[in-house]
Amino acid sequence: MELDQSAVGRVSRMDALMNQGIAEASDRRAVTDLRDAIDALARIEDRTYGFCTGCREPIPVARLEAMPETRHCAHCG
Ligand SMILES: [Zn+2]
C-alpha cells in the first residue's frame, strides 16, 4: 500500500495548502491554489489522482511532489 501512504502525505500537504489559502483568501493566487487543492482531494477520493487528465498516463512522483495539485504531466501541462 505504498501508493496509499504517499497519498496520505500529499493530503497532509494539501491540507496545509488549504489552510494557507483560507488565511490568504483575499489573494487571487491563493484562492486558485485552494480550488486546485480541493479538486486534487476529490481526485484522490475517486482514484484518478496522479494520472494526467490529458493523456491519462501516470504523473511522475517528482512532479507531484513539486506540484501536488497538478492534473497534467510535463507534456500536457
Ligand atoms: Zn499527459
PDB file of the backbone (N, CA, C, O) and the ligand in Angstrom, with CONECT records:
HET     ZN  A 101       1
ATOM      1  N   MET A   1       0.827  -1.202   0.000  1.00  0.00           N
ATOM      2  CA  MET A   1       0.000   0.000   0.000  1.00  0.00           C
ATOM      3  C   MET A   1       0.862   1.252   0.000  1.00  0.00           C
ATOM      4  O   MET A   1       0.508   2.269   0.597  1.00  0.00           O
ATOM      5  N   GLU A   2       2.008   1.159  -0.686  1.00  0.00           N
ATOM      6  CA  GLU A   2       2.938   2.293  -0.702  1.00  0.00           C
ATOM      7  C   GLU A   2       2.294   3.539  -1.316  1.00  0.00           C
ATOM      8  O   GLU A   2       2.478   4.653  -0.827  1.00  0.00           O
ATOM      9  N   LEU A   3       1.540   3.330  -2.389  1.00  0.00           N
ATOM     10  CA  LEU A   3       0.906   4.462  -3.064  1.00  0.00           C
ATOM     11  C   LEU A   3      -0.077   5.171  -2.142  1.00  0.00           C
ATOM     12  O   LEU A   3      -0.127   6.401  -2.105  1.00  0.00           O
ATOM     13  N   ASP A   4      -0.867   4.382  -1.390  1.00  0.00           N
ATOM     14  CA  ASP A   4      -1.837   4.980  -0.481  1.00  0.00           C
ATOM     15  C   ASP A   4      -1.146   5.809   0.591  1.00  0.00           C
ATOM     16  O   ASP A   4      -1.629   6.878   0.963  1.00  0.00           O
ATOM     17  N   GLN A   5      -0.007   5.312   1.091  1.00  0.00           N
ATOM     18  CA  GLN A   5       0.709   6.059   2.129  1.00  0.00           C
ATOM     19  C   GLN A   5       1.207   7.389   1.589  1.00  0.00           C
ATOM     20  O   GLN A   5       1.102   8.412   2.266  1.00  0.00           O
ATOM     21  N   SER A   6       1.751   7.386   0.368  1.00  0.00           N
ATOM     22  CA  SER A   6       2.233   8.644  -0.180  1.00  0.00           C
ATOM     23  C   SER A   6       1.063   9.581  -0.454  1.00  0.00           C
ATOM     24  O   SER A   6       1.207  10.800  -0.358  1.00  0.00           O
ATOM     25  N   ALA A   7      -0.082   9.024  -0.789  1.00  0.00           N
ATOM     26  CA  ALA A   7      -1.269   9.863  -0.993  1.00  0.00           C
ATOM     27  C   ALA A   7      -1.652  10.545   0.314  1.00  0.00           C
ATOM     28  O   ALA A   7      -2.047  11.711   0.316  1.00  0.00           O
ATOM     29  N   VAL A   8      -1.537   9.822   1.423  1.00  0.00           N
ATOM     30  CA  VAL A   8      -1.848  10.419   2.727  1.00  0.00           C
ATOM     31  C   VAL A   8      -0.912  11.586   3.010  1.00  0.00           C
ATOM     32  O   VAL A   8      -1.341  12.619   3.525  1.00  0.00           O
ATOM     33  N   GLY A   9       0.369  11.425   2.673  1.00  0.00           N
ATOM     34  CA  GLY A   9       1.318  12.517   2.835  1.00  0.00           C
ATOM     35  C   GLY A   9       0.931  13.718   2.008  1.00  0.00           C
ATOM     36  O   GLY A   9       1.033  14.856   2.467  1.00  0.00           O
ATOM     37  N   ARG A  10       0.491  13.476   0.799  1.00  0.00           N
ATOM     38  CA  ARG A  10       0.076  14.582  -0.073  1.00  0.00           C
ATOM     39  C   ARG A  10      -1.175  15.261   0.473  1.00  0.00           C
ATOM     40  O   ARG A  10      -1.315  16.481   0.388  1.00  0.00           O
ATOM     41  N   VAL A  11      -2.081  14.466   1.031  1.00  0.00           N
ATOM     42  CA  VAL A  11      -3.278  15.063   1.626  1.00  0.00           C
ATOM     43  C   VAL A  11      -2.883  16.004   2.748  1.00  0.00           C
ATOM     44  O   VAL A  11      -3.446  17.092   2.867  1.00  0.00           O
ATOM     45  N   SER A  12      -1.922  15.603   3.574  1.00  0.00           N
ATOM     46  CA  SER A  12      -1.477  16.470   4.663  1.00  0.00           C
ATOM     47  C   SER A  12      -0.905  17.768   4.126  1.00  0.00           C
ATOM     48  O   SER A  12      -1.164  18.844   4.666  1.00  0.00           O
ATOM     49  N   ARG A  13      -0.120  17.661   3.051  1.00  0.00           N
ATOM     50  CA  ARG A  13       0.458  18.870   2.468  1.00  0.00           C
ATOM     51  C   ARG A  13      -0.622  19.751   1.861  1.00  0.00           C
ATOM     52  O   ARG A  13      -0.554  20.976   1.951  1.00  0.00           O
ATOM     53  N   MET A  14      -1.609  19.131   1.247  1.00  0.00           N
ATOM     54  CA  MET A  14      -2.677  19.926   0.648  1.00  0.00           C
ATOM     55  C   MET A  14      -3.565  20.528   1.722  1.00  0.00           C
ATOM     56  O   MET A  14      -4.143  21.598   1.532  1.00  0.00           O
ATOM     57  N   ASP A  15      -3.673  19.836   2.857  1.00  0.00           N
ATOM     58  CA  ASP A  15      -4.401  20.396   3.983  1.00  0.00           C
ATOM     59  C   ASP A  15      -3.734  21.688   4.428  1.00  0.00           C
ATOM     60  O   ASP A  15      -4.406  22.684   4.694  1.00  0.00           O
ATOM     61  N   ALA A  16      -2.402  21.666   4.506  1.00  0.00           N
ATOM     62  CA  ALA A  16      -1.654  22.871   4.864  1.00  0.00           C
ATOM     63  C   ALA A  16      -1.855  23.952   3.806  1.00  0.00           C
ATOM     64  O   ALA A  16      -1.999  25.132   4.126  1.00  0.00           O
ATOM     65  N   LEU A  17      -1.862  23.533   2.548  1.00  0.00           N
ATOM     66  CA  LEU A  17      -2.069  24.483   1.454  1.00  0.00           C
ATOM     67  C   LEU A  17      -3.447  25.132   1.566  1.00  0.00           C
ATOM     68  O   LEU A  17      -3.593  26.333   1.338  1.00  0.00           O
ATOM     69  N   MET A  18      -4.445  24.341   1.915  1.00  0.00           N
ATOM     70  CA  MET A  18      -5.800  24.877   2.053  1.00  0.00           C
ATOM     71  C   MET A  18      -5.881  25.848   3.221  1.00  0.00           C
ATOM     72  O   MET A  18      -6.529  26.889   3.115  1.00  0.00           O
ATOM     73  N   ASN A  19      -5.229  25.520   4.336  1.00  0.00           N
ATOM     74  CA  ASN A  19      -5.227  26.436   5.476  1.00  0.00           C
ATOM     75  C   ASN A  19      -4.586  27.749   5.086  1.00  0.00           C
ATOM     76  O   ASN A  19      -5.061  28.822   5.459  1.00  0.00           O
ATOM     77  N   GLN A  20      -3.498  27.655   4.328  1.00  0.00           N
ATOM     78  CA  GLN A  20      -2.831  28.852   3.833  1.00  0.00           C
ATOM     79  C   GLN A  20      -3.775  29.634   2.921  1.00  0.00           C
ATOM     80  O   GLN A  20      -3.844  30.861   2.992  1.00  0.00           O
ATOM     81  N   GLY A  21      -4.490  28.925   2.074  1.00  0.00           N
ATOM     82  CA  GLY A  21      -5.418  29.570   1.156  1.00  0.00           C
ATOM     83  C   GLY A  21      -6.528  30.300   1.892  1.00  0.00           C
ATOM     84  O   GLY A  21      -6.933  31.393   1.496  1.00  0.00           O
ATOM     85  N   ILE A  22      -7.019  29.689   2.966  1.00  0.00           N
ATOM     86  CA  ILE A  22      -8.063  30.338   3.760  1.00  0.00           C
ATOM     87  C   ILE A  22      -7.504  31.592   4.424  1.00  0.00           C
ATOM     88  O   ILE A  22      -8.175  32.623   4.475  1.00  0.00           O
ATOM     89  N   ALA A  23      -6.277  31.505   4.933  1.00  0.00           N
ATOM     90  CA  ALA A  23      -5.662  32.642   5.608  1.00  0.00           C
ATOM     91  C   ALA A  23      -5.429  33.798   4.644  1.00  0.00           C
ATOM     92  O   ALA A  23      -5.447  34.962   5.043  1.00  0.00           O
ATOM     93  N   GLU A  24      -5.210  33.469   3.378  1.00  0.00           N
ATOM     94  CA  GLU A  24      -4.899  34.489   2.386  1.00  0.00           C
ATOM     95  C   GLU A  24      -6.016  34.569   1.341  1.00  0.00           C
ATOM     96  O   GLU A  24      -5.753  34.748   0.152  1.00  0.00           O
ATOM     97  N   ALA A  25      -7.239  34.437   1.791  1.00  0.00           N
ATOM     98  CA  ALA A  25      -8.362  34.301   0.864  1.00  0.00           C
ATOM     99  C   ALA A  25      -8.540  35.517  -0.034  1.00  0.00           C
ATOM    100  O   ALA A  25      -9.159  35.413  -1.093  1.00  0.00           O
ATOM    101  N   SER A  26      -8.014  36.658   0.367  1.00  0.00           N
ATOM    102  CA  SER A  26      -8.148  37.848  -0.474  1.00  0.00           C
ATOM    103  C   SER A  26      -7.157  37.835  -1.633  1.00  0.00           C
ATOM    104  O   SER A  26      -7.264  38.638  -2.560  1.00  0.00           O
ATOM    105  N   ASP A  27      -6.189  36.917  -1.575  1.00  0.00           N
ATOM    106  CA  ASP A  27      -5.177  36.819  -2.625  1.00  0.00           C
ATOM    107  C   ASP A  27      -5.685  35.904  -3.737  1.00  0.00           C
ATOM    108  O   ASP A  27      -6.024  34.746  -3.492  1.00  0.00           O
ATOM    109  N   ARG A  28      -5.732  36.429  -4.953  1.00  0.00           N
ATOM    110  CA  ARG A  28      -6.308  35.673  -6.061  1.00  0.00           C
ATOM    111  C   ARG A  28      -5.597  34.333  -6.282  1.00  0.00           C
ATOM    112  O   ARG A  28      -6.245  33.313  -6.520  1.00  0.00           O
ATOM    113  N   ARG A  29      -4.253  34.343  -6.202  1.00  0.00           N
ATOM    114  CA  ARG A  29      -3.485  33.114  -6.421  1.00  0.00           C
ATOM    115  C   ARG A  29      -3.786  32.080  -5.334  1.00  0.00           C
ATOM    116  O   ARG A  29      -3.893  30.887  -5.617  1.00  0.00           O
ATOM    117  N   ALA A  30      -3.920  32.543  -4.100  1.00  0.00           N
ATOM    118  CA  ALA A  30      -4.204  31.609  -3.002  1.00  0.00           C
ATOM    119  C   ALA A  30      -5.563  30.963  -3.199  1.00  0.00           C
ATOM    120  O   ALA A  30      -5.736  29.780  -2.906  1.00  0.00           O
ATOM    121  N   VAL A  31      -6.533  31.732  -3.694  1.00  0.00           N
ATOM    122  CA  VAL A  31      -7.860  31.166  -3.942  1.00  0.00           C
ATOM    123  C   VAL A  31      -7.765  30.096  -5.033  1.00  0.00           C
ATOM    124  O   VAL A  31      -8.409  29.052  -4.942  1.00  0.00           O
ATOM    125  N   THR A  32      -6.966  30.359  -6.054  1.00  0.00           N
ATOM    126  CA  THR A  32      -6.771  29.361  -7.111  1.00  0.00           C
ATOM    127  C   THR A  32      -6.125  28.102  -6.539  1.00  0.00           C
ATOM    128  O   THR A  32      -6.540  26.988  -6.862  1.00  0.00           O
ATOM    129  N   ASP A  33      -5.102  28.276  -5.681  1.00  0.00           N
ATOM    130  CA  ASP A  33      -4.456  27.135  -5.034  1.00  0.00           C
ATOM    131  C   ASP A  33      -5.472  26.332  -4.230  1.00  0.00           C
ATOM    132  O   ASP A  33      -5.470  25.101  -4.239  1.00  0.00           O
ATOM    133  N   LEU A  34      -6.337  27.061  -3.537  1.00  0.00           N
ATOM    134  CA  LEU A  34      -7.337  26.405  -2.695  1.00  0.00           C
ATOM    135  C   LEU A  34      -8.274  25.556  -3.547  1.00  0.00           C
ATOM    136  O   LEU A  34      -8.580  24.415  -3.202  1.00  0.00           O
ATOM    137  N   ARG A  35      -8.724  26.119  -4.655  1.00  0.00           N
ATOM    138  CA  ARG A  35      -9.604  25.358  -5.545  1.00  0.00           C
ATOM    139  C   ARG A  35      -8.887  24.133  -6.103  1.00  0.00           C
ATOM    140  O   ARG A  35      -9.461  23.047  -6.185  1.00  0.00           O
ATOM    141  N   ASP A  36      -7.594  24.328  -6.495  1.00  0.00           N
ATOM    142  CA  ASP A  36      -6.814  23.205  -7.028  1.00  0.00           C
ATOM    143  C   ASP A  36      -6.656  22.112  -5.986  1.00  0.00           C
ATOM    144  O   ASP A  36      -6.754  20.925  -6.294  1.00  0.00           O
ATOM    145  N   ALA A  37      -6.408  22.528  -4.737  1.00  0.00           N
ATOM    146  CA  ALA A  37      -6.202  21.546  -3.669  1.00  0.00           C
ATOM    147  C   ALA A  37      -7.475  20.762  -3.408  1.00  0.00           C
ATOM    148  O   ALA A  37      -7.434  19.544  -3.232  1.00  0.00           O
ATOM    149  N   ILE A  38      -8.615  21.459  -3.382  1.00  0.00           N
ATOM    150  CA  ILE A  38      -9.893  20.778  -3.170  1.00  0.00           C
ATOM    151  C   ILE A  38     -10.164  19.813  -4.323  1.00  0.00           C
ATOM    152  O   ILE A  38     -10.633  18.694  -4.114  1.00  0.00           O
ATOM    153  N   ASP A  39      -9.861  20.262  -5.549  1.00  0.00           N
ATOM    154  CA  ASP A  39     -10.042  19.410  -6.718  1.00  0.00           C
ATOM    155  C   ASP A  39      -9.148  18.172  -6.629  1.00  0.00           C
ATOM    156  O   ASP A  39      -9.575  17.065  -6.955  1.00  0.00           O
ATOM    157  N   ALA A  40      -7.890  18.372  -6.179  1.00  0.00           N
ATOM    158  CA  ALA A  40      -6.965  17.250  -6.046  1.00  0.00           C
ATOM    159  C   ALA A  40      -7.470  16.251  -5.016  1.00  0.00           C
ATOM    160  O   ALA A  40      -7.370  15.041  -5.219  1.00  0.00           O
ATOM    161  N   LEU A  41      -8.015  16.754  -3.906  1.00  0.00           N
ATOM    162  CA  LEU A  41      -8.552  15.851  -2.880  1.00  0.00           C
ATOM    163  C   LEU A  41      -9.700  15.028  -3.447  1.00  0.00           C
ATOM    164  O   LEU A  41      -9.816  13.837  -3.156  1.00  0.00           O
ATOM    165  N   ALA A  42     -10.546  15.655  -4.253  1.00  0.00           N
ATOM    166  CA  ALA A  42     -11.659  14.923  -4.871  1.00  0.00           C
ATOM    167  C   ALA A  42     -11.115  13.834  -5.787  1.00  0.00           C
ATOM    168  O   ALA A  42     -11.675  12.741  -5.858  1.00  0.00           O
ATOM    169  N   ARG A  43     -10.008  14.137  -6.498  1.00  0.00           N
ATOM    170  CA  ARG A  43      -9.437  13.146  -7.408  1.00  0.00           C
ATOM    171  C   ARG A  43      -8.784  12.001  -6.640  1.00  0.00           C
ATOM    172  O   ARG A  43      -8.790  10.862  -7.106  1.00  0.00           O
ATOM    173  N   ILE A  44      -8.211  12.297  -5.444  1.00  0.00           N
ATOM    174  CA  ILE A  44      -7.678  11.215  -4.608  1.00  0.00           C
ATOM    175  C   ILE A  44      -8.821  10.288  -4.207  1.00  0.00           C
ATOM    176  O   ILE A  44      -8.674   9.066  -4.223  1.00  0.00           O
ATOM    177  N   GLU A  45      -9.957  10.877  -3.850  1.00  0.00           N
ATOM    178  CA  GLU A  45     -11.099  10.069  -3.408  1.00  0.00           C
ATOM    179  C   GLU A  45     -11.627   9.180  -4.526  1.00  0.00           C
ATOM    180  O   GLU A  45     -12.011   8.038  -4.276  1.00  0.00           O
ATOM    181  N   ASP A  46     -11.651   9.681  -5.740  1.00  0.00           N
ATOM    182  CA  ASP A  46     -12.186   8.842  -6.828  1.00  0.00           C
ATOM    183  C   ASP A  46     -11.075   8.096  -7.590  1.00  0.00           C
ATOM    184  O   ASP A  46     -11.305   7.545  -8.667  1.00  0.00           O
ATOM    185  N   ARG A  47      -9.861   8.093  -7.003  1.00  0.00           N
ATOM    186  CA  ARG A  47      -8.745   7.271  -7.502  1.00  0.00           C
ATOM    187  C   ARG A  47      -8.226   7.713  -8.864  1.00  0.00           C
ATOM    188  O   ARG A  47      -7.560   6.927  -9.538  1.00  0.00           O
ATOM    189  N   THR A  48      -8.504   8.935  -9.291  1.00  0.00           N
ATOM    190  CA  THR A  48      -7.937   9.423 -10.543  1.00  0.00           C
ATOM    191  C   THR A  48      -6.735  10.331 -10.278  1.00  0.00           C
ATOM    192  O   THR A  48      -6.081  10.784 -11.217  1.00  0.00           O
ATOM    193  N   TYR A  49      -6.439  10.601  -8.983  1.00  0.00           N
ATOM    194  CA  TYR A  49      -5.307  11.466  -8.662  1.00  0.00           C
ATOM    195  C   TYR A  49      -3.995  10.805  -9.104  1.00  0.00           C
ATOM    196  O   TYR A  49      -3.826   9.593  -8.978  1.00  0.00           O
ATOM    197  N   GLY A  50      -3.071  11.621  -9.621  1.00  0.00           N
ATOM    198  CA  GLY A  50      -1.766  11.108 -10.026  1.00  0.00           C
ATOM    199  C   GLY A  50      -1.711  10.696 -11.483  1.00  0.00           C
ATOM    200  O   GLY A  50      -0.664  10.287 -11.985  1.00  0.00           O
ATOM    201  N   PHE A  51      -2.859  10.806 -12.167  1.00  0.00           N
ATOM    202  CA  PHE A  51      -2.882  10.499 -13.589  1.00  0.00           C
ATOM    203  C   PHE A  51      -3.193  11.783 -14.362  1.00  0.00           C
ATOM    204  O   PHE A  51      -4.034  12.585 -13.957  1.00  0.00           O
ATOM    205  N   CYS A  52      -2.494  11.954 -15.480  1.00  0.00           N
ATOM    206  CA  CYS A  52      -2.688  13.117 -16.332  1.00  0.00           C
ATOM    207  C   CYS A  52      -4.099  13.104 -16.907  1.00  0.00           C
ATOM    208  O   CYS A  52      -4.557  12.091 -17.436  1.00  0.00           O
ATOM    209  N   THR A  53      -4.785  14.248 -16.796  1.00  0.00           N
ATOM    210  CA  THR A  53      -6.126  14.317 -17.376  1.00  0.00           C
ATOM    211  C   THR A  53      -6.071  14.510 -18.890  1.00  0.00           C
ATOM    212  O   THR A  53      -7.094  14.416 -19.568  1.00  0.00           O
ATOM    213  N   GLY A  54      -4.869  14.782 -19.422  1.00  0.00           N
ATOM    214  CA  GLY A  54      -4.721  14.925 -20.859  1.00  0.00           C
ATOM    215  C   GLY A  54      -4.501  13.589 -21.537  1.00  0.00           C
ATOM    216  O   GLY A  54      -5.313  13.159 -22.355  1.00  0.00           O
ATOM    217  N   CYS A  55      -3.383  12.920 -21.192  1.00  0.00           N
ATOM    218  CA  CYS A  55      -3.018  11.673 -21.874  1.00  0.00           C
ATOM    219  C   CYS A  55      -3.317  10.438 -21.026  1.00  0.00           C
ATOM    220  O   CYS A  55      -3.143   9.313 -21.495  1.00  0.00           O
ATOM    221  N   ARG A  56      -3.771  10.636 -19.770  1.00  0.00           N
ATOM    222  CA  ARG A  56      -4.149   9.555 -18.848  1.00  0.00           C
ATOM    223  C   ARG A  56      -2.969   8.688 -18.408  1.00  0.00           C
ATOM    224  O   ARG A  56      -3.163   7.605 -17.856  1.00  0.00           O
ATOM    225  N   GLU A  57      -1.740   9.170 -18.654  1.00  0.00           N
ATOM    226  CA  GLU A  57      -0.562   8.463 -18.152  1.00  0.00           C
ATOM    227  C   GLU A  57      -0.317   8.877 -16.699  1.00  0.00           C
ATOM    228  O   GLU A  57      -0.718   9.967 -16.291  1.00  0.00           O
ATOM    229  N   PRO A  58       0.352   7.995 -15.901  1.00  0.00           N
ATOM    230  CA  PRO A  58       0.694   8.381 -14.524  1.00  0.00           C
ATOM    231  C   PRO A  58       1.633   9.598 -14.527  1.00  0.00           C
ATOM    232  O   PRO A  58       2.559   9.678 -15.335  1.00  0.00           O
ATOM    233  N   ILE A  59       1.381  10.529 -13.624  1.00  0.00           N
ATOM    234  CA  ILE A  59       2.248  11.701 -13.488  1.00  0.00           C
ATOM    235  C   ILE A  59       3.439  11.314 -12.609  1.00  0.00           C
ATOM    236  O   ILE A  59       3.245  10.725 -11.546  1.00  0.00           O
ATOM    237  N   PRO A  60       4.684  11.638 -13.036  1.00  0.00           N
ATOM    238  CA  PRO A  60       5.854  11.272 -12.227  1.00  0.00           C
ATOM    239  C   PRO A  60       5.765  11.824 -10.803  1.00  0.00           C
ATOM    240  O   PRO A  60       5.312  12.947 -10.584  1.00  0.00           O
ATOM    241  N   VAL A  61       6.214  10.996  -9.825  1.00  0.00           N
ATOM    242  CA  VAL A  61       6.108  11.382  -8.410  1.00  0.00           C
ATOM    243  C   VAL A  61       6.835  12.698  -8.147  1.00  0.00           C
ATOM    244  O   VAL A  61       6.352  13.523  -7.371  1.00  0.00           O
ATOM    245  N   ALA A  62       8.003  12.906  -8.790  1.00  0.00           N
ATOM    246  CA  ALA A  62       8.761  14.136  -8.557  1.00  0.00           C
ATOM    247  C   ALA A  62       7.929  15.363  -8.939  1.00  0.00           C
ATOM    248  O   ALA A  62       7.995  16.400  -8.279  1.00  0.00           O
ATOM    249  N   ARG A  63       7.150  15.230 -10.006  1.00  0.00           N
ATOM    250  CA  ARG A  63       6.291  16.347 -10.423  1.00  0.00           C
ATOM    251  C   ARG A  63       5.155  16.553  -9.422  1.00  0.00           C
ATOM    252  O   ARG A  63       4.801  17.686  -9.094  1.00  0.00           O
ATOM    253  N   LEU A  64       4.596  15.461  -8.947  1.00  0.00           N
ATOM    254  CA  LEU A  64       3.510  15.566  -7.960  1.00  0.00           C
ATOM    255  C   LEU A  64       4.020  16.186  -6.654  1.00  0.00           C
ATOM    256  O   LEU A  64       3.306  16.937  -5.989  1.00  0.00           O
ATOM    257  N   GLU A  65       5.267  15.857  -6.300  1.00  0.00           N
ATOM    258  CA  GLU A  65       5.807  16.412  -5.057  1.00  0.00           C
ATOM    259  C   GLU A  65       6.054  17.906  -5.211  1.00  0.00           C
ATOM    260  O   GLU A  65       5.875  18.673  -4.264  1.00  0.00           O
ATOM    261  N   ALA A  66       6.470  18.319  -6.413  1.00  0.00           N
ATOM    262  CA  ALA A  66       6.708  19.743  -6.650  1.00  0.00           C
ATOM    263  C   ALA A  66       5.394  20.500  -6.777  1.00  0.00           C
ATOM    264  O   ALA A  66       5.276  21.643  -6.333  1.00  0.00           O
ATOM    265  N   MET A  67       4.396  19.843  -7.396  1.00  0.00           N
ATOM    266  CA  MET A  67       3.101  20.488  -7.634  1.00  0.00           C
ATOM    267  C   MET A  67       1.990  19.505  -7.296  1.00  0.00           C
ATOM    268  O   MET A  67       1.400  18.901  -8.191  1.00  0.00           O
ATOM    269  N   PRO A  68       1.699  19.341  -5.993  1.00  0.00           N
ATOM    270  CA  PRO A  68       0.724  18.301  -5.589  1.00  0.00           C
ATOM    271  C   PRO A  68      -0.637  18.474  -6.233  1.00  0.00           C
ATOM    272  O   PRO A  68      -1.388  17.508  -6.367  1.00  0.00           O
ATOM    273  N   GLU A  69      -0.962  19.690  -6.633  1.00  0.00           N
ATOM    274  CA  GLU A  69      -2.299  19.955  -7.172  1.00  0.00           C
ATOM    275  C   GLU A  69      -2.377  19.796  -8.685  1.00  0.00           C
ATOM    276  O   GLU A  69      -3.439  19.978  -9.280  1.00  0.00           O
ATOM    277  N   THR A  70      -1.216  19.446  -9.322  1.00  0.00           N
ATOM    278  CA  THR A  70      -1.225  19.383 -10.787  1.00  0.00           C
ATOM    279  C   THR A  70      -2.128  18.250 -11.288  1.00  0.00           C
ATOM    280  O   THR A  70      -2.288  17.223 -10.629  1.00  0.00           O
ATOM    281  N   ARG A  71      -2.703  18.463 -12.453  1.00  0.00           N
ATOM    282  CA  ARG A  71      -3.538  17.407 -13.050  1.00  0.00           C
ATOM    283  C   ARG A  71      -3.014  17.023 -14.443  1.00  0.00           C
ATOM    284  O   ARG A  71      -3.660  16.271 -15.173  1.00  0.00           O
ATOM    285  N   HIS A  72      -1.835  17.550 -14.797  1.00  0.00           N
ATOM    286  CA  HIS A  72      -1.254  17.238 -16.097  1.00  0.00           C
ATOM    287  C   HIS A  72       0.199  16.778 -15.941  1.00  0.00           C
ATOM    288  O   HIS A  72       0.895  17.218 -15.026  1.00  0.00           O
ATOM    289  N   CYS A  73       0.652  15.899 -16.826  1.00  0.00           N
ATOM    290  CA  CYS A  73       2.055  15.537 -16.891  1.00  0.00           C
ATOM    291  C   CYS A  73       2.835  16.688 -17.533  1.00  0.00           C
ATOM    292  O   CYS A  73       2.245  17.669 -17.985  1.00  0.00           O
ATOM    293  N   ALA A  74       4.171  16.559 -17.570  1.00  0.00           N
ATOM    294  CA  ALA A  74       5.003  17.634 -18.102  1.00  0.00           C
ATOM    295  C   ALA A  74       4.680  17.901 -19.574  1.00  0.00           C
ATOM    296  O   ALA A  74       4.792  19.036 -20.037  1.00  0.00           O
ATOM    297  N   HIS A  75       4.281  16.863 -20.308  1.00  0.00           N
ATOM    298  CA  HIS A  75       3.988  17.022 -21.735  1.00  0.00           C
ATOM    299  C   HIS A  75       2.675  17.777 -21.952  1.00  0.00           C
ATOM    300  O   HIS A  75       2.569  18.607 -22.855  1.00  0.00           O
ATOM    301  N   CYS A  76       1.683  17.483 -21.118  1.00  0.00           N
ATOM    302  CA  CYS A  76       0.360  18.074 -21.322  1.00  0.00           C
ATOM    303  C   CYS A  76       0.176  19.365 -20.512  1.00  0.00           C
ATOM    304  O   CYS A  76      -0.694  20.179 -20.823  1.00  0.00           O
ATOM    305  N   GLY A  77       1.015  19.548 -19.455  1.00  0.00           N
ATOM    306  CA  GLY A  77       0.831  20.704 -18.580  1.00  0.00           C
ATOM    307  C   GLY A  77       1.417  21.959 -19.177  1.00  0.00           C
ATOM    308  O   GLY A  77       1.346  23.025 -18.565  1.00  0.00           O
TER     309      GLY A  77
HETATM  310 ZN    ZN A 101      -0.218  13.995 -20.185  1.00  0.00          ZN2+
END
